[in-house]
Amino acid sequence: MIYGYCRVSTPRQNIERQERNIKAAYPDAVIAKEVYTGTTIHRKTLEKIVAAVKPGDRIVFDSVSRMSRDAEEGFKLYEKLYQEGVELEFLKEPHINTSVYKKAADSCVEMTGTEVDCILEGINKYLLALAAEQIRIAFRQSEKEVSDLRQRTKEGIETARLNGKQIGQRKGVKLHTVKAAKAQTIIKQHSKDYGGSLSDQECIRLAGISRNTYYKYKRAMKEEAGQ
């Protein structure tokens, strides 16, 4: 079984790129999607996959950052799945795929039954430690990139604030969009409430908006007119 795990930090982010990359490599992969933020305690979708996988199954990630944003947590999960015989693949960091780690383990020098074995054992431990460190480095780098991005965002907001720029929407100021402006124009021109000839239902169809949106716009127009 091949699982493709895709994760974004907010519902506004586009998850399609991750899915597209995984499907390009594994067209038959079962795609699992999740929105996981810093305030979320559990990644329920990933946890379900981890609970369901069996030896020989494969989990594919677009990048190591999709598996975990915490280096130590990510490495522990990697080790757990590796010991269970689950294959992990990272499209952007193929050098830390479990197949590479397994190859390092399989390439360990065989013991000879002589005094030389103490040296060979040291070499084998070094090879495995080196492979494990490469995996840790990848997770640490991913964690650092997330941290750096947050810091740059924070600094950018502070710089804009110091330069007198408005950050976010001012309290009490309503956001006007092109869509809203067009719909309100139609309402003013055609609604019976404004001297037109169309009923509310007819205006809704003409404006191409939902019933709730239509009445929201009407309320906003009345408030602006001081009614």
N, C-alpha and C positions, 0 to 999 in steps of 0.2 A: 504494500500500500504506500502511495506517495501523497504526502500532505504538503500543500503550499500555504505557509502562514504569512498573512499580510497585516501590518499594523500601522495605524496613524495615531497622532496625539490629540487631534481635535476632529469633530465631525466635518469641519470645513475643508480639511485637507483631502487631496485626491489620492485615493488608494489604488486607482486603476493601473498606474505605472508599475507598481509592485506585482500586481496580478498578471499584467502583460508580460513582464520579464520572466516570471516563473512558468507561465503557460508556454512561452517560447522554448524553454528548456525541457519542460515536461507537460505536454499537451493534455495528458490524462490525470494530472494532479488534481486532488480534491482541495479546492481553495477554501481556506478559513480566514475570515476577516474580523478585525477587532479595533475598537477605539480605546486606547489606554493612555490615560493622562497621569501626571505626577500625583494627583489626588486619589487615583484609583488604587485600592488595596490589592486586588487580585486581577490577573489577566485570565478571565474565566475561559475564553476560547482556547488559549494556549494550554491551560491546565487540563482541559478536556482532551486535547490531542495527546498530551504527555501521559494521561491516564489510559488512553485507548491504544497507543502504539505497541507493537510487538517486535520482537527481534527480527531484523531484516527489513522493517519498515523504514521509510525515509521522510524526513521533514526538511523542506526547502525554504530558505529565507532569501529575500532579495539582498539583504546585508546583515552583518552581525548585530547592528543596532536594532533590528527588528526583533531579535530574540530577547535582548535585554539591554537596558540603558545603564545598568549597574554592573561593573566589571566582575566583582566577586560573586554576585548572584548568577551572572551569566556563566561563569566558569564552573560553578557547582552544578548547574543544570546540564551543562555540556558533559561533564564527567559522569553524572547520573545516567544520562541517556546513552553515552558511549558504553558504560558498563553493562547496560541492558541490551546491547546489540543493536541499538537504533542508529541509523545513519543520519548525519546532519550535513547539510550542504548550504554554503553561503555563496551566492552567485558573484558577489563583488569581492569576496575574500576567500577564493578557492584554496589558498595555502593552509587554511585551518579546518578544512573539511575533515570529518572523522576518518575518511579513507586515507588521508595523508598521515594522520596520527597513527592509524592502524599499521600503515606501511612502515612507519618508524619503529613501532613495537615489533613487527614481524622481522625487521632487518637486524634485530639484536644478535650479537655474536653468540654462537652456541658454546656451552661449557665443554671443557675438555677432560674434566676429571683429574686435572693436575693442579699444581700450585699456581699456575697461570690464571686459573679461574677467578681469583680475587681481583685481578686486573681487569679481566673481561667483564666481571659483574659491575665494576665501577664504570666501565665504558657504556654498558647497557643502560645503567641508571642515568648516566649523563645524557644519552640520546633521548630517553623518554622525558627527562626534565627539560631538555631543550625544546622538544615538541610542545610540551605543556606550557612553557613560558611564551612561545609564539602565540598560543591561543589566548593566554592571559593578556598579552600585549594588544591583541586585536580588540578585546573587550575594553581594555583601559583606554585605547585610542577612541573608541566609539563613545565612551562615557565622557571623555575630555571634549570631544567635538560638541556634544550636547551642552555641556557646561559653558564652553566658549560661546556658543550661539546665544545662550541665555544672557551671558554677560554683555555681549555686543548689543543685544536688543535693549537691555537695561541702560547701557551707556548712550545708545542712540536716542532713547526716550528722554533721558536726562539732558542731553545736548540740545534737543529740540525745545525742551521746556525752558532752558536757560536762554535760548535765543528768542523766547517769546512766542513760540508756536503753540497752538492749541493741540493738546493731546486728547484724542477721543472726542466725543460729542459733549458740548456744553449742556449743563443741566437746564432743562426747560426749553431747549432748542430742538425743534423737530427736524428729522432728516427727510428731505424731499428728494425723491428719485424721479427719473424720466418717466418711468411707468406710472407713478402716482400722479405726476403732472398731467400726463395724457388722459388718464382716467378721470381726473377732476375736471378737465376741460370738457370732456364728453358729458359729464354730469351737469355742468353749468349750462351747456348748450341745449341739452335734450331732456333733462329731467323735468317733470311737471312741477317739482318744488321750486324750480328756477324759471318757470314760464315756458318750458318746453312742452312737447306732446307725448313723451314716452314715460311709461310706468317704470317703477324700480326694476322689475324683472327684465324689461326690454333694454334698459340702460346697462344692466349687468351683462346681457348677451352682446350688446354693442361694444362695450369696453373690453370684453374678453377677460373678466376677472371673476373671482369667487364672490358668493353672497356676503360672506364675512368681511372680505376686503372692501367690497362696495360700501357697506354700511360704516366701516371704519373710516373710509375716505369722507363720507358724508358728515360724520361726526366731527372730523378734523376741520372740514370746511366751515361748519357752523361755529366751531370754537374760534376760528380765525376771524370770522365775521362778527364775533361777539354776541352770538345769538344764544 
